[in-house]
Amino acid sequence: MPDRGDERMRPIAVIFLIACILVETIEQALYRMGGRHRSRYLAFVVPAVSLHLAGLGLWLLVLHWMTLGGALPLLAVTNITVALMGRLVFGETINRRRWIGVMLIVAGVSLVAMHES
Amino acid sequence: MNQTKPKHLPYHLFALLLALDVTVLLIEKTTSNRAAGEGWQLAVSYLVQPLMWSIFALKLCQLWTWTIILGRVDISLAFPLTSLSYPAAMLAATVVLGERLSWEVWLGGMLITIGAAVMGPGESNTTRDIHAAAQPEVPS
């Protein structure tokens, strides 16, 4: 097993990880717009797929500095940022039940990610 | 024509999305088991497998299904629900590949499933921009 990454989080790794989360959030916003405006489908989906590839590059850089078991659980935060984006950008209503569900899912994904790597 | 807002989650589309997700993961695992060598040899041993190329086709189907779902359902509901692919993949890894998973991983899978159940279908679409393209912009 290659001993990549540091036990302590490097600031640069955290910055790239946050960038990963933001990129995926924007990517998902574009998919949503593509799904809702079918006449301009490709105008939204092509940039989204490009962002996906850019996000993949960022993610590989994060893994250069951090262990998978350290980085992957943090990526679960994307569930929260995407939900917030749905509320703030698209005006979706998120009731308490939905928030509790999101938090349980984030906890579950983090737990799986921490122990499967 | 007034399009009515779908009140329920498109379960069949979600099921398709999860099935595609799990299939892609199983194929990725199978192709990486068959791949061998180092450097370029390893890359080539991936690329000569027809299964590897089916992943791209499946990814396109996934993309299409996902955007249809987002066309009908709140993203704050749909996106977290896609995490159900974790417990689905865990079941597939156990049943199909015979892998053994730790109890922590199973607990995580249960938390995700409970979270999805708590979110429930509820009011699955709370915005009005649905079918924006289907409705002409000129007043009727």
Chai-1 contact restraints between the chains, C-beta under 6 A:
chainA,res_idxA,chainB,res_idxB,connection_type,confidence,min_distance_angstrom,max_distance_angstrom,comment,restraint_id
A,Y31,B,T67,contact,1.0,0.0,6.0,A-B,restraint_1
A,Y31,B,L70,contact,1.0,0.0,6.0,A-B,restraint_2
A,R32,B,L70,contact,1.0,0.0,6.0,A-B,restraint_3
A,R32,B,I75,contact,1.0,0.0,6.0,A-B,restraint_4
A,G34,B,T67,contact,1.0,0.0,6.0,A-B,restraint_5
A,G35,B,T67,contact,1.0,0.0,6.0,A-B,restraint_6
A,G35,B,L70,contact,1.0,0.0,6.0,A-B,restraint_7
A,G35,B,G71,contact,1.0,0.0,6.0,A-B,restraint_8
A,R36,B,G71,contact,1.0,0.0,6.0,A-B,restraint_9
A,R36,B,D129,contact,1.0,0.0,6.0,A-B,restraint_10
A,R36,B,A132,contact,1.0,0.0,6.0,A-B,restraint_11
A,H37,B,A132,contact,1.0,0.0,6.0,A-B,restraint_12
A,H37,B,A133,contact,1.0,0.0,6.0,A-B,restraint_13
A,R38,B,A133,contact,1.0,0.0,6.0,A-B,restraint_14
A,S39,B,A133,contact,1.0,0.0,6.0,A-B,restraint_15
A,N79,B,P80,contact,1.0,0.0,6.0,A-B,restraint_16
A,V82,B,F79,contact,1.0,0.0,6.0,A-B,restraint_17
A,A83,B,S76,contact,1.0,0.0,6.0,A-B,restraint_18
A,G86,B,D74,contact,1.0,0.0,6.0,A-B,restraint_19
A,G86,B,I75,contact,1.0,0.0,6.0,A-B,restraint_20
A,G86,B,S76,contact,1.0,0.0,6.0,A-B,restraint_21
A,F90,B,T127,contact,1.0,0.0,6.0,A-B,restraint_22
A,G91,B,T127,contact,1.0,0.0,6.0,A-B,restraint_23
A,E92,B,D74,contact,1.0,0.0,6.0,A-B,restraint_24
A,E92,B,S76,contact,1.0,0.0,6.0,A-B,restraint_25
A,E92,B,T126,contact,1.0,0.0,6.0,A-B,restraint_26
A,E92,B,T127,contact,1.0,0.0,6.0,A-B,restraint_27
A,T93,B,T126,contact,1.0,0.0,6.0,A-B,restraint_28
A,I94,B,S76,contact,1.0,0.0,6.0,A-B,restraint_29
A,R98,B,M119,contact,1.0,0.0,6.0,A-B,restraint_30
A,I100,B,V118,contact,1.0,0.0,6.0,A-B,restraint_31
A,G101,B,G115,contact,1.0,0.0,6.0,A-B,restraint_32
A,G101,B,V118,contact,1.0,0.0,6.0,A-B,restraint_33
A,G101,B,M119,contact,1.0,0.0,6.0,A-B,restraint_34
A,V102,B,P80,contact,1.0,0.0,6.0,A-B,restraint_35
A,L104,B,L111,contact,1.0,0.0,6.0,A-B,restraint_36
A,L104,B,I114,contact,1.0,0.0,6.0,A-B,restraint_37
A,L104,B,G115,contact,1.0,0.0,6.0,A-B,restraint_38
A,I105,B,P80,contact,1.0,0.0,6.0,A-B,restraint_39
A,I105,B,S83,contact,1.0,0.0,6.0,A-B,restraint_40
A,I105,B,I112,contact,1.0,0.0,6.0,A-B,restraint_41
A,I105,B,G115,contact,1.0,0.0,6.0,A-B,restraint_42
A,A107,B,L111,contact,1.0,0.0,6.0,A-B,restraint_43
A,G108,B,G108,contact,1.0,0.0,6.0,A-B,restraint_44
A,G108,B,L111,contact,1.0,0.0,6.0,A-B,restraint_45
A,G108,B,I112,contact,1.0,0.0,6.0,A-B,restraint_46
A,V109,B,S83,contact,1.0,0.0,6.0,A-B,restraint_47
A,L111,B,E104,contact,1.0,0.0,6.0,A-B,restraint_48
A,L111,B,G108,contact,1.0,0.0,6.0,A-B,restraint_49
A,V112,B,Y86,contact,1.0,0.0,6.0,A-B,restraint_50
A,V112,B,V105,contact,1.0,0.0,6.0,A-B,restraint_51
A,V112,B,G108,contact,1.0,0.0,6.0,A-B,restraint_52
A,H115,B,S102,contact,1.0,0.0,6.0,A-B,restraint_53
A,H115,B,E104,contact,1.0,0.0,6.0,A-B,restraint_54
A,H115,B,V105,contact,1.0,0.0,6.0,A-B,restraint_55
A,E116,B,V105,contact,1.0,0.0,6.0,A-B,restraint_56
